[in-house]
Amino acid sequence: MKCVNDCPSDAIDIEAGSINDTCIHCGHCVAICPESTIYPDSQDIIKLKPSQVSPGSFQDLSAGIRTCRSYLGKEVDKDTLELLVDNMKHYPSASNARPLKITILTKREAIASINQQTAETLIKSIGQITSPVLMPILQVLAPKLELRRLKAYKKQFVARQTPESSQVCHHAPAVLLFHAPATKYGMASADAYIWASYTSIFASTLGLGTCFNGFITTAMKRNKSMRLEFGIPAGHQVYAALLLGHPKVKYKNEAGREKPEVKYI
Ligand SMILES: Cc1cc2nc3c(=O)[nH]c(=O)nc-3n(C[C@H](O)[C@H](O)[C@H](O)COP(=O)(O)O)c2cc1C
């Protein structure tokens, strides 16, 4: 009865030996069965190996993972990219819907192009909201937008923007895009950040650095021609983007940040 008790959708009729269509195919029944009598939808049953990650080593790993914005010119080899993608089969997804598809840019010209177009799209968007017409109105309506800071940031960003500056991609040799059919009420955005986060952690165990990239997701949402250029299927939205590469920098110290506020109820 372990499978019956662990099933999140009460889909198993043990007497009839059947599984009804409320099943979300999460495979908990496969995972829990000591007799290996329930088979997965695809592939074989693989016995779990005990994990070697201790709480202390996870804490050390977490403290050492920092956003990487400085990469060596070395490419990330195809086998490593495949390994990162293969491991995504283990990551959680709301209702086990698993809507995400992955697009990986590794060609220099493609990365230079996504960098340039993201920068241009963002400069245009910030230009619109910090224009002399809109800015005074928005400052009243949305004071939290910190428009003055945004305007100063834009000035700096524009001044630094050259084809060589790579302000968005930081010359990373690979850019991972996590996309799915656009949904207003679904949880594809959460799925994408969970998958990108696990990928970032796994990458760090392989000695690779990563950078979540909100610039790219924002620009991709606004700019249809970018979605077309990078082969994002019609109706899909890029929910998370991750730069990946061999880090040029090594961090030696913890930055001493505050833990979050917590309430126990
Ligand atoms: C959702 C998300 C989007 C981010 N977008 C960018 C980005 O577009 N460009 C960038 O350089 N860093 C980006 N970052 C990295 C943050 O700036 C970084 O996590 C933060 O400064 C803390 O530094 P740490 O990651 O080294 O701890 C993003 C981080 C997250 C979680």
PDBQT file of the ligand as one rigid body, heavy atoms in Angstrom, charges set to zero:
ROOT
HETATM    1  C1  LIG A 301      15.977  36.378 -11.269  1.00  0.00    +0.000 C 
HETATM    2  C2  LIG A 301      17.356  36.962 -11.363  1.00  0.00    +0.000 A 
HETATM    3  C3  LIG A 301      17.682  37.772 -12.438  1.00  0.00    +0.000 A 
HETATM    4  C4  LIG A 301      18.973  38.309 -12.535  1.00  0.00    +0.000 A 
HETATM    5  N1  LIG A 301      19.311  39.049 -13.633  1.00  0.00    +0.000 NA
HETATM    6  C5  LIG A 301      20.598  39.485 -13.787  1.00  0.00    +0.000 A 
HETATM    7  C6  LIG A 301      21.015  40.160 -14.974  1.00  0.00    +0.000 A 
HETATM    8  O1  LIG A 301      20.240  40.378 -15.902  1.00  0.00    +0.000 OA
HETATM    9  N2  LIG A 301      22.311  40.564 -15.080  1.00  0.00    +0.000 N 
HETATM   10  C7  LIG A 301      23.210  40.322 -14.077  1.00  0.00    +0.000 A 
HETATM   11  O2  LIG A 301      24.380  40.696 -14.228  1.00  0.00    +0.000 OA
HETATM   12  N3  LIG A 301      22.840  39.691 -12.924  1.00  0.00    +0.000 NA
HETATM   13  C8  LIG A 301      21.571  39.258 -12.765  1.00  0.00    +0.000 A 
HETATM   14  N4  LIG A 301      21.198  38.572 -11.634  1.00  0.00    +0.000 N 
HETATM   15  C9  LIG A 301      22.189  38.314 -10.576  1.00  0.00    +0.000 C 
HETATM   16  C10 LIG A 301      21.936  39.168  -9.328  1.00  0.00    +0.000 C 
HETATM   17  O3  LIG A 301      22.282  40.488  -9.588  1.00  0.00    +0.000 OA
HETATM   18  C11 LIG A 301      22.764  38.541  -8.196  1.00  0.00    +0.000 C 
HETATM   19  O4  LIG A 301      22.185  37.290  -7.867  1.00  0.00    +0.000 OA
HETATM   20  C12 LIG A 301      22.797  39.404  -6.945  1.00  0.00    +0.000 C 
HETATM   21  O5  LIG A 301      23.484  40.590  -7.206  1.00  0.00    +0.000 OA
HETATM   22  C13 LIG A 301      23.469  38.683  -5.788  1.00  0.00    +0.000 C 
HETATM   23  O6  LIG A 301      24.758  38.242  -6.113  1.00  0.00    +0.000 OA
HETATM   24  P1  LIG A 301      25.172  36.701  -6.033  1.00  0.00    +0.000 P 
HETATM   25  O7  LIG A 301      24.341  35.935  -7.018  1.00  0.00    +0.000 OA
HETATM   26  O8  LIG A 301      26.630  36.670  -6.376  1.00  0.00    +0.000 OA
HETATM   27  O9  LIG A 301      24.899  36.215  -4.651  1.00  0.00    +0.000 OA
HETATM   28  C14 LIG A 301      19.917  38.040 -11.514  1.00  0.00    +0.000 A 
HETATM   29  C15 LIG A 301      19.565  37.223 -10.429  1.00  0.00    +0.000 A 
HETATM   30  C16 LIG A 301      18.311  36.681 -10.365  1.00  0.00    +0.000 A 
HETATM   31  C17 LIG A 301      17.976  35.782  -9.192  1.00  0.00    +0.000 C 
ENDROOT
TORSDOF 0
